[in-house]
Amino acid sequence: MKAKTGFSPSLIDSLRNGSLNDPLSLGLSVKVLSSGKLAWKYMRWLPFKRLFLRRTLGLYPHVSIAQAREAAAMLNQQIDAGVDPREIEKEKNLRESMTVNRAHVLYMTAVREGRHLKRARLCKPVTIDDKIWRYEKYIKPKIGSQIIYNITEDQLIRIIKDVQLTAKIQSNRVISEVRVFFRWASSLRGLEIGLEKDPACRLGDLQVPEYPKSRILNLDEIEWLLHSISDEAEYLRRAILLYLLTAVRRSELEYARFDELQDDVWIIPGGRTKNAKEHKIPLGPWGLKLFLAEVDMDAEWVFPSEKIAGPRKNDWSATLRRIIGKMSTVGCQNVPMFTLHDLRRTFRSNTKRVGIDYETAEAMLNHSKTGLDKVYDLYDHDNEKRSAFLAWENEILRIAKKAGIEQLLDAPRERIPSPPEGSSVKPSLDI
């Protein structure tokens, strides 16, 4: 049917079939539906897409002539500017559904691809896990379901203040992660989010002071620690003893794999170390026995999870609080709090006492060399480390034997190392 001319409420009301074009709005018409209702229709050719854009703008008279013309004018303005209205609608729908949770999924994809920072850098697996853990624990419960464009600075401040009530130092890590996340979302690297303003840009002002840590365990505390873990679950006993014997970082042992062991040398790949350099740890008889305790035909992780595929995770803060309570009972005095990293510091503070020279001790911790040594001294200290790790193992075994608990700790017979020529290692003979 040929479209009728003219356009007024009375003419629209009299329309019984066909359609009526609006002479004042390009592409706009009112059409009689099969149900007899009147609907606003919009159709216009998109030359840059080589197709027709069709839209239903609502039913008449619920949508008035003025409202329909306003909607058509907006579509015409976009098309005349060379913009496909569907792309604008898609972006609008995306913004209306872009929750913090959804944005964080995109952010973690960027993290895994090394696109989350201004200077492209791939993160280590443990760093990725830490980012996810902090988000799941501190951020997601508070704002995860909210639209990211509506997040305010006040909301982020409340999150940080809540963390500071129980974990002041951890709050600094949360601040850093929140800032990186929102900075990415508001940068060109995070265009899929397109956040116009970064609400986290001032959160750095909330960071609390951090002071160099100096906690080490004295010999009595080491003995009390050995006493206290002797009746713990095998997993915890093995883990704490290996932390003590190898002085590795928490993530290095937590993600340890059996295929990293070559003979009696545990080789931690550079992708899992702090300085990105391979770290070789010659295990003594005790350390090797602890490392291999869980091995089986399908073994992958030294400490496998009991519930899911992957390494086992543990709430070390709660575990150490319980163990420190037991140590206080054994020692009949209050034992100050310490962390797993303090066991690493305890080892380093005892190396001189058990006869390990400075260069070997630094190599045992996989510390990077500095100054000209970093350029010219490429010696790996592998031979010296073998004797030195055994000397330290003997020292811990000596303490266990003194307390009469070596069998409870599944320790082997002590073996005195023979230092290589030129080594300054002098293992303790006080057995």
C-alpha positions as CSV (number, residue, x, y, z in Angstrom):
1,M,0.0,0.0,0.0
2,K,1.3,3.5,-0.8
3,A,2.2,5.4,2.3
4,K,-0.2,8.3,3.1
5,T,1.0,11.9,3.3
6,G,0.5,14.3,6.1
7,F,1.2,13.7,9.8
8,S,-1.1,14.5,12.7
9,P,-2.7,12.7,15.7
10,S,-6.1,12.6,14.0
11,L,-4.6,11.1,10.9
12,I,-2.6,8.5,12.8
13,D,-5.7,7.6,14.8
14,S,-7.6,7.0,11.6
15,L,-4.9,4.7,10.2
16,R,-6.2,1.1,9.9
17,N,-3.5,-0.6,7.8
18,G,-0.2,0.1,6.1
19,S,2.1,2.9,7.3
20,L,2.4,6.7,7.5
21,N,5.7,8.5,6.9
22,D,6.6,11.5,9.0
23,P,7.5,14.2,6.5
24,L,9.6,16.1,9.1
25,S,11.8,13.1,10.3
26,L,13.9,11.2,7.9
27,G,13.3,7.4,8.3
28,L,10.4,7.7,10.8
29,S,7.0,6.2,10.2
30,V,4.0,4.8,12.1
31,K,2.8,1.3,11.1
32,V,-0.3,-0.7,11.8
33,L,0.7,-4.1,13.3
34,S,-1.2,-7.3,12.7
35,S,-2.6,-6.9,16.1
36,G,-4.1,-3.6,15.1
37,K,-1.8,-1.6,17.4
38,L,0.3,1.3,16.0
39,A,4.1,1.2,16.3
40,W,6.8,3.7,15.5
41,K,9.2,2.3,12.9
42,Y,12.6,3.7,11.9
43,M,14.5,2.6,8.8
44,R,17.5,4.2,7.1
45,W,20.2,3.1,4.7
46,L,23.7,3.1,6.2
47,P,26.1,3.8,3.2
48,F,29.2,3.1,5.2
49,K,27.9,-0.4,6.2
50,R,25.9,-1.0,3.0
51,L,22.8,-2.2,4.9
52,F,19.5,-0.9,6.3
53,L,19.2,0.0,10.0
54,R,15.7,-0.9,11.3
55,R,14.4,0.0,14.7
56,T,11.1,-0.1,16.6
57,L,10.8,3.0,18.7
58,G,7.7,2.1,20.7
59,L,3.9,2.0,20.4
60,Y,1.7,5.0,19.7
61,P,0.3,6.8,21.6
62,H,2.4,5.6,24.6
63,V,5.3,7.2,22.6
64,S,4.1,10.5,21.4
65,I,4.9,12.1,18.0
66,A,7.4,14.5,19.7
67,Q,9.2,11.6,21.5
68,A,9.4,9.5,18.3
69,R,10.8,12.5,16.4
70,E,13.4,13.1,19.1
71,A,14.5,9.4,19.0
72,A,14.7,9.5,15.2
73,A,16.6,12.8,15.2
74,M,19.2,11.2,17.5
75,L,19.6,8.2,15.2
76,N,19.9,10.5,12.1
77,Q,22.5,12.6,13.9
78,Q,24.6,9.6,14.5
79,I,24.3,8.2,11.0
80,D,25.1,11.6,9.4
81,A,28.3,11.6,11.6
82,G,29.3,8.3,10.1
83,V,28.5,6.3,13.3
84,D,26.5,3.1,13.4
85,P,23.9,3.5,16.1
86,R,24.2,-0.2,16.9
87,E,27.8,0.3,18.0
88,I,26.7,3.1,20.4
89,E,23.9,0.9,21.8
90,K,26.4,-2.0,22.2
91,E,28.8,0.3,24.1
92,K,25.9,1.6,26.3
93,N,24.8,-2.0,27.1
94,L,28.4,-2.9,27.9
95,R,28.7,0.0,30.3
96,E,25.5,-0.9,32.0
97,S,26.7,-4.4,32.6
98,M,30.4,-3.7,33.3
99,T,30.6,-4.6,37.0
100,V,33.9,-4.6,38.9
101,N,33.9,-8.4,38.8
102,R,33.7,-8.3,35.0
103,A,36.3,-5.6,34.7
104,H,38.6,-7.6,37.0
105,V,38.4,-10.6,34.7
106,L,39.5,-8.5,31.8
107,Y,42.2,-7.0,34.0
108,M,43.6,-10.4,34.9
109,T,43.7,-11.3,31.2
110,A,45.9,-8.2,30.7
111,V,48.0,-9.3,33.7
112,R,48.7,-12.7,32.2
113,E,49.6,-11.1,28.9
114,G,51.8,-8.4,30.6
115,R,49.6,-5.5,29.5
116,H,48.5,-4.2,32.9
117,L,51.4,-1.9,33.5
118,K,52.8,1.0,31.5
119,R,56.0,-0.9,31.0
120,A,55.0,-4.3,29.7
121,R,56.0,-7.1,32.1
122,L,54.9,-10.7,32.6
123,C,54.0,-11.6,36.1
124,K,55.1,-14.8,37.9
125,P,52.4,-17.4,38.7
126,V,52.7,-16.6,42.4
127,T,52.1,-12.9,41.7
128,I,49.0,-13.7,39.7
129,D,47.7,-15.9,42.5
130,D,48.4,-13.1,45.0
131,K,46.4,-10.6,42.9
132,I,43.5,-12.9,42.7
133,W,43.6,-13.8,46.4
134,R,43.6,-10.1,47.5
135,Y,40.7,-9.3,45.1
136,E,38.7,-12.3,46.3
137,K,39.3,-11.6,50.0
138,Y,39.2,-7.8,50.3
139,I,37.6,-6.2,47.2
140,K,35.1,-8.5,45.6
141,P,32.8,-8.9,48.7
142,K,32.5,-5.1,49.0
143,I,32.2,-3.8,45.4
144,G,32.4,-6.8,43.0
145,S,28.8,-6.7,41.9
146,Q,28.7,-2.9,41.4
147,I,29.1,-1.0,38.1
148,I,32.7,0.0,37.9
149,Y,31.8,3.5,36.5
150,N,29.9,4.2,39.7
151,I,32.7,3.4,42.1
152,T,33.7,6.3,44.2
153,E,36.9,7.2,46.1
154,D,34.9,7.0,49.4
155,Q,34.0,3.4,48.7
156,L,37.6,2.5,48.2
157,I,38.7,4.4,51.3
158,R,36.2,2.4,53.4
159,I,37.7,-0.9,52.0
160,I,41.2,0.1,52.9
161,K,40.2,1.3,56.4
162,D,38.5,-2.0,57.0
163,V,41.7,-3.9,56.0
164,Q,43.8,-1.7,58.3
165,L,41.7,-2.7,61.3
166,T,43.2,-6.2,61.3
167,A,46.1,-6.1,58.8
168,K,47.9,-2.8,58.5
169,I,50.8,-4.0,56.4
170,Q,48.6,-6.1,54.2
171,S,46.5,-2.9,53.6
172,N,49.5,-1.5,51.8
173,R,49.5,-4.4,49.4
174,V,45.7,-4.0,48.8
175,I,46.2,-0.3,48.1
176,S,48.9,-1.1,45.5
177,E,46.7,-3.7,43.8
178,V,43.6,-1.4,43.8
179,R,45.6,1.4,42.3
180,V,47.1,-0.7,39.5
181,F,43.7,-2.1,38.7
182,F,41.9,1.2,38.4
183,R,44.8,2.9,36.7
184,W,44.7,0.2,34.1
185,A,40.9,0.5,33.7
186,S,41.3,4.3,33.1
187,S,44.2,4.1,30.7
188,L,44.6,3.3,27.0
189,R,45.7,-0.2,28.0
190,G,42.2,-0.7,29.5
191,L,40.2,0.7,26.6
192,E,37.7,-2.2,26.9
193,I,36.7,-0.7,30.2
194,G,37.0,3.0,29.3
195,L,36.9,4.4,32.8
196,E,37.0,8.2,32.5
197,K,38.3,8.9,36.0
198,D,40.5,6.9,38.3
199,P,38.9,6.8,41.8
200,A,42.0,5.2,43.3
201,C,44.6,7.8,42.3
202,R,44.9,9.2,45.9
203,L,44.8,6.0,47.8
204,G,48.6,6.0,48.2
205,D,48.1,8.7,50.9
206,L,46.5,6.0,53.1
207,Q,49.6,3.7,53.2
208,V,51.0,3.0,56.6
209,P,54.7,3.2,57.4
210,E,56.7,0.0,57.1
211,Y,59.9,-0.6,59.0
212,P,62.7,-3.1,58.3
213,K,62.0,-6.4,60.0
214,S,64.5,-7.7,62.5
215,R,62.8,-10.8,64.0
216,I,65.1,-13.9,64.2
217,L,64.7,-17.0,66.3
218,N,67.4,-17.7,68.8
219,L,68.7,-21.2,69.4
220,D,66.2,-21.8,72.3
221,E,63.3,-20.7,70.1
222,I,64.5,-23.0,67.3
223,E,64.4,-25.9,69.8
224,W,60.9,-24.9,71.0
225,L,59.8,-24.7,67.3
226,L,61.1,-28.2,66.6
227,H,59.3,-29.4,69.8
228,S,56.1,-27.7,68.7
229,I,55.9,-29.1,65.2
230,S,56.8,-32.6,66.2
231,D,53.1,-33.5,66.7
232,E,51.7,-31.4,63.8
233,A,50.3,-32.9,60.7
234,E,53.0,-34.4,58.4
235,Y,52.4,-31.7,55.8
236,L,53.0,-28.8,58.2
237,R,55.9,-30.6,59.8
238,R,57.6,-31.2,56.5
239,A,56.9,-27.7,55.2
240,I,58.2,-25.8,58.3
241,L,61.3,-28.0,58.4
242,L,62.0,-27.4,54.7
243,Y,61.6,-23.7,55.2
244,L,64.1,-23.8,58.0
245,L,66.6,-26.1,56.2
246,T,66.5,-24.4,52.8
247,A,65.7,-20.8,53.7
248,V,63.6,-20.3,50.6
249,R,60.8,-17.9,50.2
250,R,57.3,-19.0,50.9
251,S,56.1,-19.1,47.3
252,E,59.3,-21.0,46.2
253,L,58.4,-24.0,48.5
254,E,54.6,-23.7,48.1
255,Y,54.9,-24.1,44.3
256,A,57.7,-26.7,44.4
257,R,57.4,-29.5,41.9
258,F,59.1,-32.9,41.9
259,D,60.4,-32.4,38.4
260,E,62.5,-29.6,39.7
261,L,64.6,-32.1,41.6
262,Q,67.7,-33.5,39.8
263,D,69.4,-36.1,41.9
264,D,69.7,-34.4,45.2
265,V,69.7,-30.8,43.9
266,W,66.4,-28.8,44.0
267,I,66.6,-26.4,41.0
268,I,64.0,-23.5,41.3
269,P,63.5,-22.0,37.9
270,G,64.0,-18.3,37.3
271,G,60.3,-17.9,36.6
272,R,59.6,-18.6,40.3
273,T,62.4,-16.7,42.0
274,K,62.4,-13.0,43.1
275,N,65.5,-12.1,41.0
276,A,64.4,-14.2,38.0
277,K,67.6,-16.3,38.3
278,E,67.7,-20.1,38.7
279,H,68.4,-21.2,42.2
280,K,70.2,-24.5,43.0
281,I,69.8,-25.9,46.4
282,P,71.8,-29.1,47.2
283,L,69.6,-30.9,49.7
284,G,71.2,-32.7,52.6
285,P,69.9,-36.2,53.6
286,W,67.2,-34.7,55.9
287,G,66.1,-32.2,53.4
288,L,65.9,-34.7,50.6
289,K,63.9,-37.1,52.7
290,L,61.4,-34.4,53.5
291,F,61.2,-33.2,49.9
292,L,60.4,-36.7,48.6
293,A,58.0,-37.8,51.4
294,E,54.9,-37.4,49.2
295,V,56.3,-38.8,46.0
296,D,54.1,-41.3,44.1
297,M,53.5,-42.5,40.5
298,D,51.4,-39.4,39.6
299,A,53.2,-36.9,41.8
300,E,53.6,-33.3,40.5
301,W,53.6,-31.0,43.5
302,V,55.8,-31.5,46.6
303,F,52.8,-30.3,48.6
304,P,49.7,-31.2,46.5
305,S,46.2,-29.9,47.3
306,E,43.8,-32.4,48.8
307,K,40.8,-30.9,47.1
308,I,41.8,-29.4,43.7
309,A,44.6,-29.9,41.2
310,G,47.5,-27.8,42.1
311,P,49.7,-26.9,45.1
312,R,48.4,-26.8,48.6
313,K,47.6,-23.4,50.1
314,N,47.7,-22.8,53.8
315,D,46.7,-20.0,56.2
316,W,50.1,-19.6,57.6
317,S,49.2,-16.7,59.9
318,A,46.7,-18.9,61.8
319,T,49.1,-21.9,61.7
320,L,52.0,-19.9,63.1
321,R,49.9,-18.3,65.8
322,R,48.9,-21.8,67.0
323,I,52.5,-23.1,66.9
324,I,53.9,-20.0,68.6
325,G,51.3,-20.6,71.4
326,K,52.7,-24.1,71.8
327,M,56.3,-22.7,71.8
328,S,55.4,-20.4,74.6
329,T,54.1,-23.4,76.6
330,V,57.3,-25.4,75.9
331,G,59.6,-22.5,76.7
332,C,57.5,-21.3,79.7
333,Q,57.7,-17.7,78.4
334,N,55.9,-15.5,75.8
335,V,57.4,-16.1,72.3
336,P,57.0,-13.0,70.0
337,M,55.2,-13.5,66.7
338,F,57.3,-14.5,63.7
339,T,56.6,-15.3,60.0
340,L,58.0,-17.8,57.6
341,H,60.2,-15.2,56.1
342,D,61.8,-14.7,59.6
343,L,63.0,-18.3,59.3
344,R,65.0,-17.2,56.2
345,R,66.4,-14.3,58.2
346,T,67.2,-16.6,61.1
347,F,69.2,-18.8,58.8
348,R,71.2,-15.8,57.4
349,S,71.9,-14.6,60.9
350,N,73.4,-17.9,61.9
351,T,75.6,-18.6,58.8
352,K,78.7,-16.9,60.3
353,R,78.3,-18.8,63.5
354,V,78.3,-22.2,61.8
355,G,81.3,-21.2,59.6
356,I,79.7,-20.2,56.3
357,D,81.4,-17.3,54.5
358,Y,79.6,-14.2,53.3
359,E,79.6,-15.0,49.5
360,T,78.4,-18.5,50.0
361,A,75.6,-17.4,52.4
362,E,74.4,-14.8,49.9
363,A,74.4,-17.5,47.2
364,M,72.4,-19.8,49.4
365,L,69.7,-17.2,49.6
366,N,69.9,-16.5,45.8
367,H,70.6,-12.8,46.5
368,S,71.7,-10.8,43.5
369,K,75.2,-9.5,43.4
370,T,75.7,-5.7,43.4
371,G,78.1,-3.3,41.9
372,L,81.0,-4.6,39.8
373,D,80.5,-8.1,41.3
374,K,77.3,-8.3,39.4
375,V,79.2,-7.7,36.1
376,Y,82.5,-9.6,36.7
377,D,81.9,-12.2,39.4
378,L,79.8,-15.0,37.8
379,Y,81.0,-17.8,40.0
380,D,78.0,-19.9,41.1
381,H,79.3,-21.3,44.5
382,D,77.6,-24.7,43.8
383,N,80.3,-26.7,45.6
384,E,80.4,-24.4,48.6
385,K,76.6,-24.3,48.8
386,R,76.5,-28.1,49.0
387,S,78.8,-28.2,52.1
388,A,77.1,-25.1,53.6
389,F,73.6,-26.4,53.3
390,L,74.7,-29.7,54.9
391,A,76.5,-27.7,57.7
392,W,73.2,-25.8,58.4
393,E,71.2,-29.1,58.3
394,N,73.7,-30.6,60.8
395,E,73.2,-27.6,63.1
396,I,69.4,-28.0,63.1
397,L,69.8,-31.8,63.6
398,R,72.2,-31.0,66.6
399,I,69.4,-28.9,68.2
400,A,66.9,-31.7,67.6
401,K,69.1,-34.3,69.1
402,K,69.8,-32.1,72.1
403,A,66.1,-32.0,72.7
404,G,65.7,-35.7,72.1
405,I,63.1,-35.3,69.3
406,E,65.0,-36.1,66.2
407,Q,63.0,-39.4,65.7
408,L,59.7,-37.5,66.0
409,L,61.0,-35.2,63.2
410,D,61.9,-38.2,61.0
411,A,65.6,-37.1,60.9
412,P,68.3,-39.3,59.4
413,R,71.7,-39.9,61.0
414,E,74.0,-36.9,61.0
415,R,76.7,-36.7,58.3
416,I,79.6,-34.2,58.6
417,P,80.4,-32.5,55.3
418,S,83.8,-32.4,53.8
419,P,84.3,-28.8,52.6
420,P,85.8,-28.4,49.1
421,E,89.3,-27.0,48.8
422,G,89.3,-23.3,49.4
423,S,85.9,-23.3,51.2
424,S,85.7,-21.5,54.6
425,V,82.8,-23.8,55.8
426,K,83.5,-25.2,59.2
427,P,80.5,-27.2,60.3
428,S,79.7,-27.4,64.0
429,L,81.0,-30.6,65.7
430,D,79.0,-30.0,68.9
431,I,76.7,-33.0,68.6
